[in-house]
């Protein structure tokens, strides 16, 4: 009997601190990774802007967003 090897991709967790982290998040998504973003270190206005921006990027590529907890979101591209 042969065993089927399943490819499990571990989500990447990013603690968002500044706009440089945004490039890393988008590159991880582009490469097929699921990304969990924690925006608890930034102010409310900035956190809304970041989540909205990433959500727009993900939705443009048939992706999905899931709220895990307050200020913690999961993003994944389906296409």
Backbone atoms as SQL, in Angstrom:
CREATE TABLE atoms (id INTEGER PRIMARY KEY, chain TEXT, resi INTEGER, resn TEXT, atom TEXT, x REAL, y REAL, z REAL);
INSERT INTO atoms VALUES
  (1, 'A', 1, 'UNK', 'N', 0.848, -1.176, 0.000),
  (2, 'A', 1, 'UNK', 'CA', 0.000, 0.000, 0.000),
  (3, 'A', 1, 'UNK', 'C', 0.895, 1.242, 0.000),
  (4, 'A', 2, 'UNK', 'N', 0.547, 2.196, -0.828),
  (5, 'A', 2, 'UNK', 'CA', 1.315, 3.441, -0.873),
  (6, 'A', 2, 'UNK', 'C', 0.608, 4.502, -0.050),
  (7, 'A', 3, 'UNK', 'N', 1.393, 5.307, 0.535),
  (8, 'A', 3, 'UNK', 'CA', 0.853, 6.404, 1.334),
  (9, 'A', 3, 'UNK', 'C', 0.800, 7.662, 0.490),
  (10, 'A', 4, 'UNK', 'N', -0.288, 8.332, 0.602),
  (11, 'A', 4, 'UNK', 'CA', -0.442, 9.591, -0.114),
  (12, 'A', 4, 'UNK', 'C', 0.114, 10.693, 0.770),
  (13, 'A', 5, 'UNK', 'N', 1.034, 11.435, 0.218),
  (14, 'A', 5, 'UNK', 'CA', 1.631, 12.533, 0.961),
  (15, 'A', 5, 'UNK', 'C', 0.769, 13.772, 0.786),
  (16, 'A', 6, 'UNK', 'N', 0.327, 14.322, 1.870),
  (17, 'A', 6, 'UNK', 'CA', -0.486, 15.535, 1.811),
  (18, 'A', 6, 'UNK', 'C', 0.393, 16.735, 2.109),
  (19, 'A', 7, 'UNK', 'N', 0.202, 17.752, 1.325),
  (20, 'A', 7, 'UNK', 'CA', 0.967, 18.986, 1.530),
  (21, 'A', 7, 'UNK', 'C', 0.173, 19.935, 2.411),
  (22, 'A', 8, 'UNK', 'N', 0.568, 20.033, 3.638),
  (23, 'A', 8, 'UNK', 'CA', -0.053, 20.982, 4.547),
  (24, 'A', 8, 'UNK', 'C', 0.823, 22.219, 4.600),
  (25, 'A', 9, 'UNK', 'N', 0.208, 23.347, 4.370),
  (26, 'A', 9, 'UNK', 'CA', 0.945, 24.604, 4.418),
  (27, 'A', 9, 'UNK', 'C', 0.630, 25.278, 5.742),
  (28, 'A', 10, 'UNK', 'N', 1.656, 25.528, 6.507),
  (29, 'A', 10, 'UNK', 'CA', 1.493, 26.208, 7.778),
  (30, 'A', 10, 'UNK', 'C', 1.277, 27.692, 7.521),
  (31, 'A', 11, 'UNK', 'N', 0.226, 28.276, 8.088),
  (32, 'A', 11, 'UNK', 'CA', 0.007, 29.717, 7.892),
  (33, 'A', 11, 'UNK', 'C', 1.162, 30.527, 8.485),
  (34, 'A', 12, 'UNK', 'N', 1.468, 31.613, 7.826),
  (35, 'A', 12, 'UNK', 'CA', 2.492, 32.544, 8.316),
  (36, 'A', 12, 'UNK', 'C', 1.801, 33.584, 9.193),
  (37, 'A', 13, 'UNK', 'N', 2.361, 33.848, 10.348),
  (38, 'A', 13, 'UNK', 'CA', 1.777, 34.809, 11.277),
  (39, 'A', 13, 'UNK', 'C', 2.623, 36.080, 11.258),
  (40, 'A', 14, 'UNK', 'N', 1.971, 37.214, 11.006),
  (41, 'A', 14, 'UNK', 'CA', 2.651, 38.509, 10.937),
  (42, 'A', 14, 'UNK', 'C', 2.068, 39.421, 12.011),
  (43, 'A', 15, 'UNK', 'N', 2.910, 39.926, 12.871),
  (44, 'A', 15, 'UNK', 'CA', 2.523, 40.950, 13.840),
  (45, 'A', 15, 'UNK', 'C', 2.830, 42.288, 13.171),
  (46, 'A', 16, 'UNK', 'N', 1.782, 42.932, 12.660),
  (47, 'A', 16, 'UNK', 'CA', 1.950, 44.151, 11.873),
  (48, 'A', 16, 'UNK', 'C', 2.409, 45.307, 12.760),
  (49, 'A', 17, 'UNK', 'N', 3.540, 45.926, 12.341),
  (50, 'A', 17, 'UNK', 'CA', 4.085, 47.061, 13.099),
  (51, 'A', 17, 'UNK', 'C', 4.160, 48.329, 12.261),
  (52, 'A', 18, 'UNK', 'N', 4.490, 48.173, 10.972),
  (53, 'A', 18, 'UNK', 'CA', 4.622, 49.342, 10.108),
  (54, 'A', 18, 'UNK', 'C', 4.379, 48.955, 8.650),
  (55, 'A', 19, 'UNK', 'N', 4.418, 49.929, 7.767),
  (56, 'A', 19, 'UNK', 'CA', 4.070, 49.703, 6.375),
  (57, 'A', 19, 'UNK', 'C', 5.028, 48.762, 5.647),
  (58, 'A', 20, 'UNK', 'N', 6.243, 48.572, 6.145),
  (59, 'A', 20, 'UNK', 'CA', 7.166, 47.626, 5.529),
  (60, 'A', 20, 'UNK', 'C', 6.644, 46.199, 5.645),
  (61, 'A', 21, 'UNK', 'N', 5.877, 45.908, 6.692),
  (62, 'A', 21, 'UNK', 'CA', 5.293, 44.579, 6.863),
  (63, 'A', 21, 'UNK', 'C', 4.246, 44.283, 5.793),
  (64, 'A', 22, 'UNK', 'N', 3.649, 45.312, 5.236),
  (65, 'A', 22, 'UNK', 'CA', 2.620, 45.135, 4.217),
  (66, 'A', 22, 'UNK', 'C', 3.179, 44.448, 2.971),
  (67, 'A', 23, 'UNK', 'N', 4.371, 44.829, 2.559),
  (68, 'A', 23, 'UNK', 'CA', 5.003, 44.203, 1.397),
  (69, 'A', 23, 'UNK', 'C', 5.248, 42.715, 1.649),
  (70, 'A', 24, 'UNK', 'N', 5.694, 42.382, 2.837),
  (71, 'A', 24, 'UNK', 'CA', 5.919, 40.982, 3.191),
  (72, 'A', 24, 'UNK', 'C', 4.612, 40.184, 3.150),
  (73, 'A', 25, 'UNK', 'N', 3.545, 40.769, 3.669),
  (74, 'A', 25, 'UNK', 'CA', 2.238, 40.105, 3.672),
  (75, 'A', 25, 'UNK', 'C', 1.779, 39.827, 2.243),
  (76, 'A', 26, 'UNK', 'N', 1.857, 40.830, 1.378),
  (77, 'A', 26, 'UNK', 'CA', 1.407, 40.667, -0.009),
  (78, 'A', 26, 'UNK', 'C', 2.261, 39.651, -0.761),
  (79, 'A', 27, 'UNK', 'N', 3.561, 39.626, -0.508),
  (80, 'A', 27, 'UNK', 'CA', 4.433, 38.637, -1.154),
  (81, 'A', 27, 'UNK', 'C', 4.102, 37.222, -0.691),
  (82, 'A', 28, 'UNK', 'N', 3.842, 37.058, 0.597),
  (83, 'A', 28, 'UNK', 'CA', 3.465, 35.736, 1.107),
  (84, 'A', 28, 'UNK', 'C', 2.161, 35.260, 0.473),
  (85, 'A', 29, 'UNK', 'N', 1.185, 36.155, 0.366),
  (86, 'A', 29, 'UNK', 'CA', -0.086, 35.797, -0.263),
  (87, 'A', 29, 'UNK', 'C', 0.117, 35.436, -1.727),
  (88, 'A', 30, 'UNK', 'N', 0.922, 36.223, -2.422),
  (89, 'A', 30, 'UNK', 'CA', 1.182, 35.995, -3.838),
  (90, 'A', 30, 'UNK', 'C', 1.833, 34.629, -4.071),
  (91, 'A', 31, 'UNK', 'N', 2.629, 34.176, -3.101),
  (92, 'A', 31, 'UNK', 'CA', 3.309, 32.891, -3.218),
  (93, 'A', 31, 'UNK', 'C', 2.464, 31.722, -2.725),
  (94, 'A', 32, 'UNK', 'N', 1.199, 31.971, -2.411),
  (95, 'A', 32, 'UNK', 'CA', 0.290, 30.888, -2.060),
  (96, 'A', 32, 'UNK', 'C', 0.174, 30.566, -0.587),
  (97, 'A', 33, 'UNK', 'N', 0.753, 31.376, 0.262),
  (98, 'A', 33, 'UNK', 'CA', 0.685, 31.128, 1.696),
  (99, 'A', 33, 'UNK', 'C', -0.583, 31.706, 2.305),
  (100, 'A', 34, 'UNK', 'N', -1.067, 31.058, 3.331),
  (101, 'A', 34, 'UNK', 'CA', -2.115, 31.655, 4.149),
  (102, 'A', 34, 'UNK', 'C', -1.409, 32.546, 5.159),
  (103, 'A', 35, 'UNK', 'N', -1.933, 33.735, 5.369),
  (104, 'A', 35, 'UNK', 'CA', -1.286, 34.700, 6.256),
  (105, 'A', 35, 'UNK', 'C', -2.264, 35.107, 7.351),
  (106, 'A', 36, 'UNK', 'N', -1.795, 35.045, 8.582),
  (107, 'A', 36, 'UNK', 'CA', -2.571, 35.517, 9.725),
  (108, 'A', 36, 'UNK', 'C', -1.941, 36.833, 10.158),
  (109, 'A', 37, 'UNK', 'N', -2.743, 37.895, 10.143),
  (110, 'A', 37, 'UNK', 'CA', -2.245, 39.238, 10.434),
  (111, 'A', 37, 'UNK', 'C', -2.819, 39.714, 11.759),
  (112, 'A', 38, 'UNK', 'N', -1.930, 40.138, 12.638),
  (113, 'A', 38, 'UNK', 'CA', -2.305, 40.689, 13.932),
  (114, 'A', 38, 'UNK', 'C', -1.993, 42.186, 13.895),
  (115, 'A', 39, 'UNK', 'N', -3.021, 43.020, 14.022),
  (116, 'A', 39, 'UNK', 'CA', -2.840, 44.471, 13.950),
  (117, 'A', 39, 'UNK', 'C', -3.028, 45.135, 15.313),
  (118, 'A', 40, 'UNK', 'N', -2.783, 44.410, 16.371),
  (119, 'A', 40, 'UNK', 'CA', -3.033, 44.944, 17.714),
  (120, 'A', 40, 'UNK', 'C', -2.021, 46.007, 18.151),
  (121, 'A', 41, 'UNK', 'N', -0.892, 46.113, 17.460),
  (122, 'A', 41, 'UNK', 'CA', 0.127, 47.098, 17.857),
  (123, 'A', 41, 'UNK', 'C', -0.062, 48.475, 17.231),
  (124, 'A', 42, 'UNK', 'N', -0.989, 48.596, 16.285),
  (125, 'A', 42, 'UNK', 'CA', -1.197, 49.885, 15.630),
  (126, 'A', 42, 'UNK', 'C', -2.530, 50.480, 16.060),
  (127, 'A', 43, 'UNK', 'N', -2.687, 51.782, 15.843),
  (128, 'A', 43, 'UNK', 'CA', -3.925, 52.445, 16.241),
  (129, 'A', 43, 'UNK', 'C', -5.094, 51.960, 15.389),
  (130, 'A', 44, 'UNK', 'N', -6.297, 52.246, 15.846),
  (131, 'A', 44, 'UNK', 'CA', -7.516, 51.735, 15.219),
  (132, 'A', 44, 'UNK', 'C', -7.641, 52.182, 13.765),
  (133, 'A', 45, 'UNK', 'N', -7.380, 53.459, 13.503),
  (134, 'A', 45, 'UNK', 'CA', -7.510, 53.989, 12.141),
  (135, 'A', 45, 'UNK', 'C', -6.566, 53.266, 11.179),
  (136, 'A', 46, 'UNK', 'N', -5.334, 53.084, 11.600),
  (137, 'A', 46, 'UNK', 'CA', -4.352, 52.396, 10.759),
  (138, 'A', 46, 'UNK', 'C', -4.727, 50.932, 10.574),
  (139, 'A', 47, 'UNK', 'N', -5.215, 50.295, 11.615),
  (140, 'A', 47, 'UNK', 'CA', -5.589, 48.883, 11.494),
  (141, 'A', 47, 'UNK', 'C', -6.722, 48.694, 10.489),
  (142, 'A', 48, 'UNK', 'N', -7.705, 49.614, 10.486),
  (143, 'A', 48, 'UNK', 'CA', -8.788, 49.544, 9.503),
  (144, 'A', 48, 'UNK', 'C', -8.245, 49.700, 8.080),
  (145, 'A', 49, 'UNK', 'N', -7.335, 50.638, 7.883),
  (146, 'A', 49, 'UNK', 'CA', -6.765, 50.864, 6.557),
  (147, 'A', 49, 'UNK', 'C', -5.997, 49.642, 6.066),
  (148, 'A', 50, 'UNK', 'N', -5.232, 49.025, 6.946),
  (149, 'A', 50, 'UNK', 'CA', -4.423, 47.865, 6.573),
  (150, 'A', 50, 'UNK', 'C', -5.312, 46.679, 6.222),
  (151, 'A', 51, 'UNK', 'N', -6.288, 46.391, 7.073),
  (152, 'A', 51, 'UNK', 'CA', -7.186, 45.258, 6.828),
  (153, 'A', 51, 'UNK', 'C', -7.996, 45.495, 5.557),
  (154, 'A', 52, 'UNK', 'N', -8.448, 46.717, 5.332),
  (155, 'A', 52, 'UNK', 'CA', -9.187, 47.034, 4.104),
  (156, 'A', 52, 'UNK', 'C', -8.309, 46.852, 2.862),
  (157, 'A', 53, 'UNK', 'N', -7.072, 47.288, 2.941),
  (158, 'A', 53, 'UNK', 'CA', -6.167, 47.174, 1.803),
  (159, 'A', 53, 'UNK', 'C', -5.890, 45.709, 1.472),
  (160, 'A', 54, 'UNK', 'N', -5.540, 44.927, 2.486),
  (161, 'A', 54, 'UNK', 'CA', -5.248, 43.503, 2.261),
  (162, 'A', 54, 'UNK', 'C', -6.507, 42.785, 1.778),
  (163, 'A', 55, 'UNK', 'N', -7.666, 43.138, 2.339),
  (164, 'A', 55, 'UNK', 'CA', -8.926, 42.523, 1.919),
  (165, 'A', 55, 'UNK', 'C', -9.200, 42.796, 0.446),
  (166, 'A', 56, 'UNK', 'N', -8.958, 44.012, 0.005),
  (167, 'A', 56, 'UNK', 'CA', -9.143, 44.353, -1.401),
  (168, 'A', 56, 'UNK', 'C', -8.221, 43.564, -2.301),
  (169, 'A', 57, 'UNK', 'N', -6.975, 43.420, -1.892),
  (170, 'A', 57, 'UNK', 'CA', -5.994, 42.632, -2.651),
  (171, 'A', 57, 'UNK', 'C', -6.452, 41.184, -2.760),
  (172, 'A', 58, 'UNK', 'N', -6.875, 40.629, -1.643),
  (173, 'A', 58, 'UNK', 'CA', -7.298, 39.228, -1.600),
  (174, 'A', 58, 'UNK', 'C', -8.567, 39.008, -2.428),
  (175, 'A', 59, 'UNK', 'N', -9.544, 39.905, -2.299),
  (176, 'A', 59, 'UNK', 'CA', -10.789, 39.753, -3.042),
  (177, 'A', 59, 'UNK', 'C', -10.575, 39.890, -4.552),
  (178, 'A', 60, 'UNK', 'N', -9.600, 40.676, -4.963),
  (179, 'A', 60, 'UNK', 'CA', -9.295, 40.827, -6.383),
  (180, 'A', 60, 'UNK', 'C', -8.768, 39.531, -6.990),
  (181, 'A', 61, 'UNK', 'N', -8.215, 38.655, -6.153),
  (182, 'A', 61, 'UNK', 'CA', -7.662, 37.383, -6.617),
  (183, 'A', 61, 'UNK', 'C', -8.451, 36.186, -6.083),
  (184, 'A', 62, 'UNK', 'N', -9.775, 36.357, -5.958),
  (185, 'A', 62, 'UNK', 'CA', -10.672, 35.267, -5.545),
  (186, 'A', 62, 'UNK', 'C', -10.294, 34.683, -4.185),
  (187, 'A', 63, 'UNK', 'N', -9.837, 35.492, -3.291),
  (188, 'A', 63, 'UNK', 'CA', -9.418, 34.995, -1.990),
  (189, 'A', 63, 'UNK', 'C', -10.489, 35.130, -0.937),
  (190, 'A', 64, 'UNK', 'N', -10.087, 34.861, 0.290),
  (191, 'A', 64, 'UNK', 'CA', -11.040, 34.997, 1.384),
  (192, 'A', 64, 'UNK', 'C', -10.356, 35.592, 2.609),
  (193, 'A', 65, 'UNK', 'N', -11.176, 36.241, 3.409),
  (194, 'A', 65, 'UNK', 'CA', -10.734, 36.835, 4.665),
  (195, 'A', 65, 'UNK', 'C', -11.598, 36.243, 5.764),
  (196, 'A', 66, 'UNK', 'N', -10.974, 35.944, 6.882),
  (197, 'A', 66, 'UNK', 'CA', -11.714, 35.427, 8.021),
  (198, 'A', 66, 'UNK', 'C', -11.221, 36.130, 9.274),
  (199, 'A', 67, 'UNK', 'N', -12.168, 36.637, 10.055),
  (200, 'A', 67, 'UNK', 'CA', -11.809, 37.262, 11.318),
  (201, 'A', 67, 'UNK', 'C', -11.663, 36.161, 12.358),
  (202, 'A', 68, 'UNK', 'N', -10.488, 36.063, 12.934),
  (203, 'A', 68, 'UNK', 'CA', -10.220, 35.033, 13.930),
  (204, 'A', 68, 'UNK', 'C', -10.571, 35.542, 15.321),
  (205, 'A', 69, 'UNK', 'N', -10.154, 36.748, 15.581),
  (206, 'A', 69, 'UNK', 'CA', -10.365, 37.388, 16.873),
  (207, 'A', 69, 'UNK', 'C', -10.293, 38.885, 16.626),
  (208, 'A', 70, 'UNK', 'N', -10.604, 39.675, 17.644),
  (209, 'A', 70, 'UNK', 'CA', -10.501, 41.117, 17.460),
  (210, 'A', 70, 'UNK', 'C', -9.059, 41.476, 17.115),
  (211, 'A', 71, 'UNK', 'N', -8.881, 42.155, 15.984),
  (212, 'A', 71, 'UNK', 'CA', -7.593, 42.610, 15.461),
  (213, 'A', 71, 'UNK', 'C', -6.697, 41.482, 14.943),
  (214, 'A', 72, 'UNK', 'N', -7.259, 40.296, 14.713),
  (215, 'A', 72, 'UNK', 'CA', -6.506, 39.188, 14.125),
  (216, 'A', 72, 'UNK', 'C', -7.330, 38.602, 12.984),
  (217, 'A', 73, 'UNK', 'N', -6.734, 38.584, 11.779),
  (218, 'A', 73, 'UNK', 'CA', -7.440, 38.146, 10.581),
  (219, 'A', 73, 'UNK', 'C', -6.606, 37.126, 9.819),
  (220, 'A', 74, 'UNK', 'N', -7.288, 36.239, 9.127),
  (221, 'A', 74, 'UNK', 'CA', -6.644, 35.259, 8.265),
  (222, 'A', 74, 'UNK', 'C', -6.988, 35.603, 6.820),
  (223, 'A', 75, 'UNK', 'N', -5.967, 35.552, 5.947),
  (224, 'A', 75, 'UNK', 'CA', -6.149, 35.833, 4.523),
  (225, 'A', 75, 'UNK', 'C', -5.579, 34.685, 3.712),
  (226, 'A', 76, 'UNK', 'N', -6.280, 34.339, 2.627),
  (227, 'A', 76, 'UNK', 'CA', -5.793, 33.273, 1.749),
  (228, 'A', 76, 'UNK', 'C', -6.324, 33.497, 0.343),
  (229, 'A', 77, 'UNK', 'N', -5.463, 33.290, -0.644),
  (230, 'A', 77, 'UNK', 'CA', -5.868, 33.369, -2.038),
  (231, 'A', 77, 'UNK', 'C', -6.322, 32.000, -2.496),
  (232, 'A', 78, 'UNK', 'N', -7.436, 31.955, -3.224),
  (233, 'A', 78, 'UNK', 'CA', -7.951, 30.681, -3.737),
  (234, 'A', 78, 'UNK', 'C', -7.450, 30.383, -5.139),
  (235, 'A', 79, 'UNK', 'N', -7.209, 31.400, -5.938),
  (236, 'A', 79, 'UNK', 'CA', -6.825, 31.203, -7.342),
  (237, 'A', 79, 'UNK', 'C', -5.343, 30.892, -7.473);
